[in-house]
Amino acid sequence: MDTVIRMAALCLVCAVLTVLVKKNNPEMGMLLALAVCLVVLAALMGTLEEINAFVRQMMDASNLPPDIFVPLIKTLGIAVISRIGADLCRDAGQAAMASLMEMVGSFGAVLVSLPLFNAVWEMLQSML
């Protein structure tokens, strides 16, 4: 909870600074926003360890193959990265590039989910 409050405060301060800097130097505003995004993501790496431990515990307790959980985790990562990338592109005034970033994220999510879809398909075929 502490980390979330600190990161939210950092983002709000950066948002205000970016608005002030953007008036005179839009490029610096964009770089500031990118730098803060990287700092926040780096700070959240510690929480990823906790989430990873919990997911591993769920995998062990459920006796399900890891092939089911891995696509879900990869899809979550792709969603986060593509969302941040698209928002940064929009902030830079590149709406078309932002849409492309979202589309790349969608295709990436489907691509990493194909093994899961295949497993469901095989299970359905075995029931027939």
ZANU-276605 format. One record per residue: residue number from 1; x negated, y, z of N, C-alpha, C, O in turn. Coordinates in nm, 2 decimals, always signed. Layout:
BEGIN
+--------+--------+--------+--------+--------+--------+--------+--------+--------+--------+--------+--------+--------+
| gudren |   n_xx |   n_yy |   n_zz |  ca_xx |  ca_yy |  ca_zz |   c_xx |   c_yy |   c_zz |   o_xx |   o_yy |   o_zz |
+--------+--------+--------+--------+--------+--------+--------+--------+--------+--------+--------+--------+--------+
|    NUM |      X |      Y |      Z |      X |      Y |      Z |      X |      Y |      Z |      X |      Y |      Z |
...
+--------+--------+--------+--------+--------+--------+--------+--------+--------+--------+--------+--------+--------+
***
This chain:
BEGIN
+--------+--------+--------+--------+--------+--------+--------+--------+--------+--------+--------+--------+--------+
| gudren |   n_xx |   n_yy |   n_zz |  ca_xx |  ca_yy |  ca_zz |   c_xx |   c_yy |   c_zz |   o_xx |   o_yy |   o_zz |
+--------+--------+--------+--------+--------+--------+--------+--------+--------+--------+--------+--------+--------+
|      1 |  -0.08 |  -0.12 |  +0.00 |  +0.00 |  +0.00 |  +0.00 |  -0.09 |  +0.13 |  +0.00 |  -0.06 |  +0.22 |  -0.07 |
|      2 |  -0.19 |  +0.12 |  +0.08 |  -0.29 |  +0.23 |  +0.08 |  -0.35 |  +0.26 |  -0.05 |  -0.36 |  +0.38 |  -0.09 |
|      3 |  -0.38 |  +0.16 |  -0.12 |  -0.44 |  +0.17 |  -0.26 |  -0.35 |  +0.24 |  -0.35 |  -0.39 |  +0.33 |  -0.43 |
|      4 |  -0.22 |  +0.20 |  -0.35 |  -0.12 |  +0.25 |  -0.44 |  -0.10 |  +0.40 |  -0.41 |  -0.09 |  +0.48 |  -0.50 |
|      5 |  -0.10 |  +0.44 |  -0.28 |  -0.08 |  +0.58 |  -0.25 |  -0.20 |  +0.66 |  -0.30 |  -0.18 |  +0.77 |  -0.35 |
|      6 |  -0.32 |  +0.61 |  -0.27 |  -0.44 |  +0.68 |  -0.31 |  -0.45 |  +0.70 |  -0.47 |  -0.48 |  +0.80 |  -0.52 |
|      7 |  -0.41 |  +0.59 |  -0.54 |  -0.42 |  +0.60 |  -0.68 |  -0.31 |  +0.69 |  -0.74 |  -0.34 |  +0.76 |  -0.84 |
|      8 |  -0.19 |  +0.69 |  -0.68 |  -0.09 |  +0.78 |  -0.72 |  -0.13 |  +0.92 |  -0.70 |  -0.10 |  +1.01 |  -0.78 |
|      9 |  -0.19 |  +0.95 |  -0.59 |  -0.24 |  +1.09 |  -0.56 |  -0.35 |  +1.13 |  -0.66 |  -0.35 |  +1.24 |  -0.71 |
|     10 |  -0.44 |  +1.04 |  -0.69 |  -0.54 |  +1.07 |  -0.79 |  -0.48 |  +1.10 |  -0.92 |  -0.52 |  +1.19 |  -0.99 |
|     11 |  -0.38 |  +1.02 |  -0.96 |  -0.32 |  +1.04 |  -1.09 |  -0.24 |  +1.17 |  -1.10 |  -0.25 |  +1.24 |  -1.20 |
|     12 |  -0.18 |  +1.21 |  -0.99 |  -0.11 |  +1.34 |  -0.98 |  -0.20 |  +1.45 |  -0.99 |  -0.18 |  +1.55 |  -1.07 |
|     13 |  -0.31 |  +1.45 |  -0.92 |  -0.41 |  +1.55 |  -0.92 |  -0.47 |  +1.56 |  -1.06 |  -0.49 |  +1.67 |  -1.12 |
|     14 |  -0.50 |  +1.45 |  -1.12 |  -0.55 |  +1.45 |  -1.26 |  -0.45 |  +1.51 |  -1.36 |  -0.49 |  +1.58 |  -1.45 |
|     15 |  -0.33 |  +1.47 |  -1.34 |  -0.22 |  +1.53 |  -1.43 |  -0.22 |  +1.68 |  -1.42 |  -0.21 |  +1.74 |  -1.53 |
|     16 |  -0.23 |  +1.74 |  -1.30 |  -0.23 |  +1.88 |  -1.29 |  -0.36 |  +1.94 |  -1.36 |  -0.35 |  +2.04 |  -1.43 |
|     17 |  -0.47 |  +1.88 |  -1.33 |  -0.60 |  +1.93 |  -1.38 |  -0.59 |  +1.91 |  -1.54 |  -0.64 |  +2.00 |  -1.61 |
|     18 |  -0.54 |  +1.81 |  -1.59 |  -0.53 |  +1.79 |  -1.73 |  -0.45 |  +1.90 |  -1.80 |  -0.48 |  +1.95 |  -1.90 |
|     19 |  -0.34 |  +1.93 |  -1.74 |  -0.25 |  +2.04 |  -1.79 |  -0.33 |  +2.17 |  -1.79 |  -0.32 |  +2.24 |  -1.89 |
|     20 |  -0.40 |  +2.20 |  -1.69 |  -0.48 |  +2.32 |  -1.68 |  -0.59 |  +2.32 |  -1.78 |  -0.61 |  +2.43 |  -1.85 |
|     21 |  -0.66 |  +2.21 |  -1.80 |  -0.77 |  +2.20 |  -1.89 |  -0.73 |  +2.20 |  -2.03 |  -0.79 |  +2.26 |  -2.12 |
|     22 |  -0.61 |  +2.14 |  -2.06 |  -0.57 |  +2.12 |  -2.19 |  -0.54 |  +2.25 |  -2.27 |  -0.55 |  +2.26 |  -2.39 |
|     23 |  -0.50 |  +2.35 |  -2.19 |  -0.47 |  +2.48 |  -2.25 |  -0.59 |  +2.54 |  -2.33 |  -0.57 |  +2.59 |  -2.44 |
|     24 |  -0.71 |  +2.53 |  -2.27 |  -0.83 |  +2.58 |  -2.33 |  -0.91 |  +2.48 |  -2.41 |  -0.97 |  +2.52 |  -2.51 |
|     25 |  -0.90 |  +2.36 |  -2.37 |  -0.99 |  +2.26 |  -2.43 |  -0.91 |  +2.12 |  -2.43 |  -0.93 |  +2.04 |  -2.34 |
|     26 |  -0.83 |  +2.10 |  -2.53 |  -0.75 |  +1.97 |  -2.53 |  -0.83 |  +1.84 |  -2.53 |  -0.79 |  +1.74 |  -2.47 |
|     27 |  -0.95 |  +1.85 |  -2.59 |  -1.04 |  +1.73 |  -2.59 |  -1.08 |  +1.69 |  -2.45 |  -1.09 |  +1.57 |  -2.42 |
|     28 |  -1.12 |  +1.79 |  -2.37 |  -1.16 |  +1.76 |  -2.24 |  -1.04 |  +1.71 |  -2.15 |  -1.06 |  +1.62 |  -2.07 |
|     29 |  -0.92 |  +1.76 |  -2.18 |  -0.81 |  +1.71 |  -2.11 |  -0.79 |  +1.56 |  -2.14 |  -0.75 |  +1.48 |  -2.05 |
|     30 |  -0.80 |  +1.52 |  -2.26 |  -0.79 |  +1.38 |  -2.30 |  -0.90 |  +1.30 |  -2.24 |  -0.87 |  +1.19 |  -2.19 |
|     31 |  -1.02 |  +1.34 |  -2.24 |  -1.13 |  +1.27 |  -2.17 |  -1.11 |  +1.26 |  -2.02 |  -1.14 |  +1.15 |  -1.97 |
|     32 |  -1.06 |  +1.36 |  -1.96 |  -1.03 |  +1.35 |  -1.82 |  -0.92 |  +1.25 |  -1.79 |  -0.93 |  +1.17 |  -1.70 |
|     33 |  -0.82 |  +1.25 |  -1.87 |  -0.71 |  +1.15 |  -1.85 |  -0.77 |  +1.01 |  -1.87 |  -0.73 |  +0.91 |  -1.79 |
|     34 |  -0.85 |  +0.99 |  -1.97 |  -0.91 |  +0.86 |  -2.00 |  -1.00 |  +0.81 |  -1.88 |  -0.99 |  +0.70 |  -1.84 |
|     35 |  -1.08 |  +0.91 |  -1.83 |  -1.17 |  +0.88 |  -1.72 |  -1.09 |  +0.83 |  -1.60 |  -1.13 |  +0.74 |  -1.53 |
|     36 |  -0.98 |  +0.90 |  -1.57 |  -0.90 |  +0.87 |  -1.45 |  -0.84 |  +0.73 |  -1.47 |  -0.83 |  +0.65 |  -1.37 |
|     37 |  -0.79 |  +0.70 |  -1.59 |  -0.73 |  +0.57 |  -1.62 |  -0.83 |  +0.46 |  -1.59 |  -0.80 |  +0.36 |  -1.53 |
|     38 |  -0.96 |  +0.48 |  -1.64 |  -1.06 |  +0.38 |  -1.61 |  -1.09 |  +0.37 |  -1.47 |  -1.12 |  +0.26 |  -1.42 |
|     39 |  -1.10 |  +0.48 |  -1.39 |  -1.13 |  +0.47 |  -1.25 |  -1.02 |  +0.40 |  -1.17 |  -1.05 |  +0.32 |  -1.09 |
|     40 |  -0.90 |  +0.43 |  -1.21 |  -0.78 |  +0.36 |  -1.14 |  -0.78 |  +0.21 |  -1.17 |  -0.76 |  +0.13 |  -1.08 |
|     41 |  -0.81 |  +0.18 |  -1.30 |  -0.81 |  +0.03 |  -1.33 |  -0.93 |  -0.04 |  -1.26 |  -0.91 |  -0.15 |  -1.21 |
|     42 |  -1.04 |  +0.03 |  -1.25 |  -1.15 |  -0.03 |  -1.18 |  -1.12 |  -0.05 |  -1.03 |  -1.16 |  -0.15 |  -0.97 |
|     43 |  -1.05 |  +0.05 |  -0.97 |  -1.01 |  +0.04 |  -0.83 |  -0.91 |  -0.07 |  -0.80 |  -0.91 |  -0.13 |  -0.70 |
|     44 |  -0.83 |  -0.10 |  -0.90 |  -0.73 |  -0.20 |  -0.89 |  -0.78 |  -0.34 |  -0.91 |  -0.71 |  -0.44 |  -0.89 |
|     45 |  -0.91 |  -0.35 |  -0.95 |  -0.97 |  -0.49 |  -0.97 |  -0.97 |  -0.57 |  -0.84 |  -0.95 |  -0.69 |  -0.85 |
|     46 |  -0.98 |  -0.51 |  -0.73 |  -0.98 |  -0.58 |  -0.60 |  -0.84 |  -0.64 |  -0.58 |  -0.84 |  -0.75 |  -0.52 |
|     47 |  -0.74 |  -0.57 |  -0.61 |  -0.60 |  -0.63 |  -0.60 |  -0.58 |  -0.74 |  -0.69 |  -0.50 |  -0.83 |  -0.67 |
|     48 |  -0.65 |  -0.74 |  -0.81 |  -0.63 |  -0.85 |  -0.90 |  -0.68 |  -0.98 |  -0.84 |  -0.63 |  -1.09 |  -0.87 |
|     49 |  -0.78 |  -0.97 |  -0.76 |  -0.83 |  -1.09 |  -0.69 |  -0.73 |  -1.15 |  -0.60 |  -0.71 |  -1.28 |  -0.60 |
|     50 |  -0.65 |  -1.07 |  -0.53 |  -0.54 |  -1.12 |  -0.44 |  -0.43 |  -1.18 |  -0.53 |  -0.38 |  -1.29 |  -0.49 |
|     51 |  -0.40 |  -1.12 |  -0.64 |  -0.30 |  -1.17 |  -0.73 |  -0.34 |  -1.31 |  -0.79 |  -0.27 |  -1.40 |  -0.80 |
|     52 |  -0.47 |  -1.31 |  -0.83 |  -0.52 |  -1.43 |  -0.88 |  -0.52 |  -1.55 |  -0.78 |  -0.49 |  -1.66 |  -0.82 |
|     53 |  -0.55 |  -1.52 |  -0.66 |  -0.55 |  -1.62 |  -0.55 |  -0.41 |  -1.67 |  -0.53 |  -0.38 |  -1.79 |  -0.51 |
|     54 |  -0.31 |  -1.58 |  -0.53 |  -0.17 |  -1.62 |  -0.52 |  -0.12 |  -1.71 |  -0.63 |  -0.06 |  -1.81 |  -0.61 |
|     55 |  -0.16 |  -1.67 |  -0.76 |  -0.12 |  -1.75 |  -0.87 |  -0.18 |  -1.89 |  -0.87 |  -0.11 |  -1.99 |  -0.90 |
|     56 |  -0.31 |  -1.89 |  -0.83 |  -0.37 |  -2.02 |  -0.82 |  -0.30 |  -2.11 |  -0.71 |  -0.29 |  -2.23 |  -0.73 |
|     57 |  -0.26 |  -2.05 |  -0.60 |  -0.19 |  -2.12 |  -0.50 |  -0.06 |  -2.17 |  -0.55 |  -0.02 |  -2.29 |  -0.52 |
|     58 |  +0.01 |  -2.09 |  -0.63 |  +0.14 |  -2.14 |  -0.69 |  +0.11 |  -2.25 |  -0.79 |  +0.19 |  -2.35 |  -0.79 |
|     59 |  +0.01 |  -2.24 |  -0.86 |  -0.03 |  -2.35 |  -0.96 |  -0.05 |  -2.48 |  -0.89 |  -0.01 |  -2.59 |  -0.93 |
|     60 |  -0.13 |  -2.47 |  -0.78 |  -0.16 |  -2.59 |  -0.70 |  -0.04 |  -2.65 |  -0.64 |  -0.02 |  -2.77 |  -0.63 |
|     61 |  +0.05 |  -2.57 |  -0.58 |  +0.17 |  -2.61 |  -0.51 |  +0.27 |  -2.67 |  -0.61 |  +0.34 |  -2.77 |  -0.57 |
|     62 |  +0.28 |  -2.62 |  -0.73 |  +0.38 |  -2.67 |  -0.82 |  +0.34 |  -2.79 |  -0.90 |  +0.43 |  -2.85 |  -0.96 |
|     63 |  +0.21 |  -2.82 |  -0.90 |  +0.16 |  -2.93 |  -0.98 |  +0.20 |  -2.92 |  -1.13 |  +0.20 |  -3.02 |  -1.20 |
|     64 |  +0.22 |  -2.80 |  -1.18 |  +0.24 |  -2.77 |  -1.32 |  +0.10 |  -2.75 |  -1.38 |  +0.01 |  -2.70 |  -1.32 |
|     65 |  +0.09 |  -2.78 |  -1.51 |  -0.04 |  -2.76 |  -1.58 |  -0.07 |  -2.61 |  -1.59 |  +0.02 |  -2.53 |  -1.60 |
|     66 |  -0.20 |  -2.58 |  -1.59 |  -0.23 |  -2.44 |  -1.60 |  -0.19 |  -2.37 |  -1.73 |  -0.18 |  -2.25 |  -1.75 |
|     67 |  -0.17 |  -2.46 |  -1.83 |  -0.13 |  -2.41 |  -1.96 |  +0.00 |  -2.33 |  -1.96 |  +0.03 |  -2.25 |  -2.05 |
|     68 |  +0.08 |  -2.35 |  -1.85 |  +0.20 |  -2.27 |  -1.84 |  +0.18 |  -2.14 |  -1.78 |  +0.24 |  -2.04 |  -1.82 |
|     69 |  +0.09 |  -2.12 |  -1.69 |  +0.06 |  -2.00 |  -1.62 |  -0.03 |  -1.90 |  -1.70 |  -0.01 |  -1.78 |  -1.69 |
|     70 |  -0.13 |  -1.96 |  -1.76 |  -0.23 |  -1.88 |  -1.83 |  -0.16 |  -1.78 |  -1.94 |  -0.20 |  -1.66 |  -1.94 |
|     71 |  -0.07 |  -1.83 |  -2.02 |  -0.01 |  -1.73 |  -2.11 |  +0.07 |  -1.62 |  -2.04 |  +0.07 |  -1.51 |  -2.09 |
|     72 |  +0.13 |  -1.65 |  -1.93 |  +0.20 |  -1.55 |  -1.86 |  +0.10 |  -1.44 |  -1.81 |  +0.13 |  -1.32 |  -1.82 |
|     73 |  -0.01 |  -1.48 |  -1.75 |  -0.11 |  -1.39 |  -1.70 |  -0.17 |  -1.30 |  -1.82 |  -0.19 |  -1.18 |  -1.80 |
|     74 |  -0.20 |  -1.37 |  -1.93 |  -0.26 |  -1.30 |  -2.04 |  -0.16 |  -1.20 |  -2.10 |  -0.20 |  -1.09 |  -2.14 |
|     75 |  -0.03 |  -1.24 |  -2.10 |  +0.07 |  -1.15 |  -2.15 |  +0.08 |  -1.02 |  -2.07 |  +0.10 |  -0.91 |  -2.12 |
|     76 |  +0.08 |  -1.04 |  -1.94 |  +0.08 |  -0.93 |  -1.84 |  -0.03 |  -0.84 |  -1.87 |  -0.02 |  -0.71 |  -1.87 |
|     77 |  -0.15 |  -0.89 |  -1.88 |  -0.27 |  -0.81 |  -1.91 |  -0.26 |  -0.73 |  -2.04 |  -0.29 |  -0.61 |  -2.05 |
|     78 |  -0.21 |  -0.80 |  -2.15 |  -0.19 |  -0.73 |  -2.28 |  -0.09 |  -0.62 |  -2.26 |  -0.10 |  -0.51 |  -2.32 |
|     79 |  +0.02 |  -0.64 |  -2.19 |  +0.12 |  -0.54 |  -2.17 |  +0.07 |  -0.42 |  -2.10 |  +0.10 |  -0.30 |  -2.15 |
|     80 |  -0.01 |  -0.44 |  -2.00 |  -0.07 |  -0.32 |  -1.93 |  -0.16 |  -0.24 |  -2.02 |  -0.16 |  -0.12 |  -2.03 |
|     81 |  -0.25 |  -0.31 |  -2.09 |  -0.35 |  -0.25 |  -2.17 |  -0.29 |  -0.18 |  -2.29 |  -0.32 |  -0.06 |  -2.32 |
|     82 |  -0.19 |  -0.24 |  -2.35 |  -0.13 |  -0.18 |  -2.47 |  -0.04 |  -0.06 |  -2.42 |  -0.03 |  +0.04 |  -2.50 |
|     83 |  +0.02 |  -0.07 |  -2.31 |  +0.10 |  +0.05 |  -2.26 |  +0.01 |  +0.17 |  -2.23 |  +0.05 |  +0.28 |  -2.27 |
|     84 |  -0.10 |  +0.15 |  -2.16 |  -0.19 |  +0.26 |  -2.12 |  -0.25 |  +0.31 |  -2.25 |  -0.25 |  +0.44 |  -2.27 |
|     85 |  -0.29 |  +0.23 |  -2.34 |  -0.35 |  +0.27 |  -2.47 |  -0.25 |  +0.36 |  -2.55 |  -0.28 |  +0.46 |  -2.61 |
|     86 |  -0.12 |  +0.31 |  -2.56 |  -0.02 |  +0.38 |  -2.63 |  +0.01 |  +0.52 |  -2.57 |  +0.03 |  +0.62 |  -2.64 |
|     87 |  +0.02 |  +0.52 |  -2.44 |  +0.04 |  +0.65 |  -2.37 |  -0.08 |  +0.75 |  -2.39 |  -0.05 |  +0.87 |  -2.41 |
|     88 |  -0.20 |  +0.70 |  -2.39 |  -0.31 |  +0.78 |  -2.41 |  -0.31 |  +0.84 |  -2.56 |  -0.34 |  +0.95 |  -2.58 |
|     89 |  -0.27 |  +0.75 |  -2.65 |  -0.26 |  +0.80 |  -2.79 |  -0.15 |  +0.91 |  -2.80 |  -0.17 |  +1.01 |  -2.87 |
|     90 |  -0.04 |  +0.89 |  -2.73 |  +0.07 |  +0.99 |  -2.73 |  +0.02 |  +1.12 |  -2.67 |  +0.05 |  +1.23 |  -2.73 |
|     91 |  -0.05 |  +1.11 |  -2.56 |  -0.11 |  +1.23 |  -2.50 |  -0.20 |  +1.31 |  -2.60 |  -0.21 |  +1.43 |  -2.59 |
|     92 |  -0.27 |  +1.23 |  -2.68 |  -0.36 |  +1.29 |  -2.78 |  -0.28 |  +1.34 |  -2.90 |  -0.35 |  +1.40 |  -3.00 |
|     93 |  -0.15 |  +1.32 |  -2.91 |  -0.07 |  +1.37 |  -3.02 |  -0.07 |  +1.27 |  -3.14 |  -0.04 |  +1.31 |  -3.25 |
|     94 |  -0.11 |  +1.15 |  -3.11 |  -0.11 |  +1.05 |  -3.22 |  +0.00 |  +0.95 |  -3.20 |  -0.02 |  +0.83 |  -3.15 |
|     95 |  +0.12 |  +0.99 |  -3.24 |  +0.24 |  +0.91 |  -3.22 |  +0.23 |  +0.78 |  -3.30 |  +0.27 |  +0.67 |  -3.25 |
|     96 |  +0.19 |  +0.79 |  -3.43 |  +0.18 |  +0.67 |  -3.51 |  +0.08 |  +0.57 |  -3.45 |  +0.11 |  +0.45 |  -3.46 |
|     97 |  -0.03 |  +0.62 |  -3.40 |  -0.13 |  +0.53 |  -3.34 |  -0.07 |  +0.46 |  -3.22 |  -0.10 |  +0.35 |  -3.19 |
|     98 |  +0.01 |  +0.54 |  -3.14 |  +0.07 |  +0.48 |  -3.02 |  +0.17 |  +0.37 |  -3.06 |  +0.17 |  +0.27 |  -2.99 |
|     99 |  +0.24 |  +0.39 |  -3.16 |  +0.34 |  +0.29 |  -3.21 |  +0.26 |  +0.17 |  -3.25 |  +0.30 |  +0.05 |  -3.23 |
|    100 |  +0.15 |  +0.19 |  -3.32 |  +0.07 |  +0.08 |  -3.37 |  +0.01 |  +0.00 |  -3.25 |  +0.00 |  -0.12 |  -3.25 |
|    101 |  -0.03 |  +0.07 |  -3.15 |  -0.09 |  +0.01 |  -3.03 |  +0.02 |  -0.08 |  -2.96 |  -0.01 |  -0.19 |  -2.92 |
|    102 |  +0.14 |  -0.03 |  -2.96 |  +0.25 |  -0.11 |  -2.90 |  +0.28 |  -0.23 |  -2.98 |  +0.30 |  -0.34 |  -2.93 |
|    103 |  +0.27 |  -0.22 |  -3.11 |  +0.29 |  -0.33 |  -3.20 |  +0.18 |  -0.44 |  -3.19 |  +0.21 |  -0.56 |  -3.18 |
|    104 |  +0.06 |  -0.39 |  -3.18 |  -0.05 |  -0.48 |  -3.16 |  -0.03 |  -0.56 |  -3.02 |  -0.06 |  -0.68 |  -3.02 |
|    105 |  +0.01 |  -0.49 |  -2.92 |  +0.04 |  -0.55 |  -2.79 |  +0.15 |  -0.66 |  -2.80 |  +0.14 |  -0.76 |  -2.74 |
|    106 |  +0.25 |  -0.63 |  -2.88 |  +0.36 |  -0.72 |  -2.90 |  +0.31 |  -0.85 |  -2.97 |  +0.34 |  -0.96 |  -2.93 |
|    107 |  +0.23 |  -0.83 |  -3.08 |  +0.18 |  -0.94 |  -3.15 |  +0.08 |  -1.02 |  -3.06 |  +0.08 |  -1.15 |  -3.07 |
|    108 |  +0.00 |  -0.95 |  -2.99 |  -0.09 |  -1.02 |  -2.90 |  -0.02 |  -1.10 |  -2.79 |  -0.06 |  -1.22 |  -2.76 |
|    109 |  +0.09 |  -1.05 |  -2.74 |  +0.17 |  -1.12 |  -2.64 |  +0.23 |  -1.25 |  -2.70 |  +0.23 |  -1.36 |  -2.63 |
|    110 |  +0.28 |  -1.24 |  -2.82 |  +0.34 |  -1.36 |  -2.88 |  +0.23 |  -1.46 |  -2.91 |  +0.25 |  -1.58 |  -2.89 |
|    111 |  +0.12 |  -1.41 |  -2.96 |  +0.00 |  -1.50 |  -2.99 |  -0.04 |  -1.58 |  -2.87 |  -0.06 |  -1.70 |  -2.89 |
|    112 |  -0.06 |  -1.51 |  -2.76 |  -0.11 |  -1.59 |  -2.64 |  +0.00 |  -1.68 |  -2.58 |  -0.03 |  -1.77 |  -2.50 |
|    113 |  +0.13 |  -1.65 |  -2.62 |  +0.24 |  -1.73 |  -2.57 |  +0.27 |  -1.85 |  -2.65 |  +0.35 |  -1.94 |  -2.61 |
|    114 |  +0.21 |  -1.86 |  -2.77 |  +0.24 |  -1.97 |  -2.86 |  +0.22 |  -2.11 |  -2.79 |  +0.30 |  -2.20 |  -2.81 |
|    115 |  +0.11 |  -2.13 |  -2.71 |  +0.10 |  -2.26 |  -2.65 |  +0.22 |  -2.29 |  -2.55 |  +0.26 |  -2.41 |  -2.54 |
|    116 |  +0.27 |  -2.19 |  -2.49 |  +0.39 |  -2.21 |  -2.40 |  +0.51 |  -2.24 |  -2.48 |  +0.59 |  -2.33 |  -2.45 |
|    117 |  +0.53 |  -2.17 |  -2.59 |  +0.64 |  -2.20 |  -2.68 |  +0.63 |  -2.34 |  -2.74 |  +0.73 |  -2.41 |  -2.75 |
|    118 |  +0.51 |  -2.38 |  -2.77 |  +0.49 |  -2.52 |  -2.82 |  +0.52 |  -2.62 |  -2.72 |  +0.58 |  -2.73 |  -2.75 |
|    119 |  +0.49 |  -2.60 |  -2.59 |  +0.51 |  -2.69 |  -2.48 |  +0.66 |  -2.71 |  -2.46 |  +0.72 |  -2.82 |  -2.44 |
|    120 |  +0.74 |  -2.60 |  -2.47 |  +0.88 |  -2.60 |  -2.45 |  +0.94 |  -2.67 |  -2.57 |  +1.04 |  -2.75 |  -2.55 |
|    121 |  +0.89 |  -2.65 |  -2.69 |  +0.95 |  -2.71 |  -2.81 |  +0.93 |  -2.87 |  -2.80 |  +1.02 |  -2.94 |  -2.83 |
|    122 |  +0.81 |  -2.91 |  -2.76 |  +0.78 |  -3.05 |  -2.74 |  +0.87 |  -3.11 |  -2.64 |  +0.92 |  -3.23 |  -2.65 |
|    123 |  +0.90 |  -3.04 |  -2.53 |  +0.98 |  -3.09 |  -2.42 |  +1.13 |  -3.11 |  -2.48 |  +1.19 |  -3.21 |  -2.45 |
|    124 |  +1.17 |  -3.01 |  -2.56 |  +1.31 |  -3.02 |  -2.61 |  +1.32 |  -3.14 |  -2.71 |  +1.42 |  -3.21 |  -2.72 |
|    125 |  +1.21 |  -3.15 |  -2.79 |  +1.21 |  -3.27 |  -2.89 |  +1.21 |  -3.40 |  -2.82 |  +1.28 |  -3.50 |  -2.87 |
|    126 |  +1.15 |  -3.41 |  -2.71 |  +1.15 |  -3.54 |  -2.63 |  +1.28 |  -3.57 |  -2.57 |  +1.31 |  -3.68 |  -2.54 |
|    127 |  +1.36 |  -3.47 |  -2.55 |  +1.50 |  -3.49 |  -2.49 |  +1.60 |  -3.54 |  -2.59 |  +1.70 |  -3.60 |  -2.55 |
|    128 |  +1.57 |  -3.52 |  -2.72 |  +1.66 |  -3.56 |  -2.82 |  +1.65 |  -3.70 |  -2.86 |  +1.72 |  -3.75 |  -2.95 |
+--------+--------+--------+--------+--------+--------+--------+--------+--------+--------+--------+--------+--------+
***
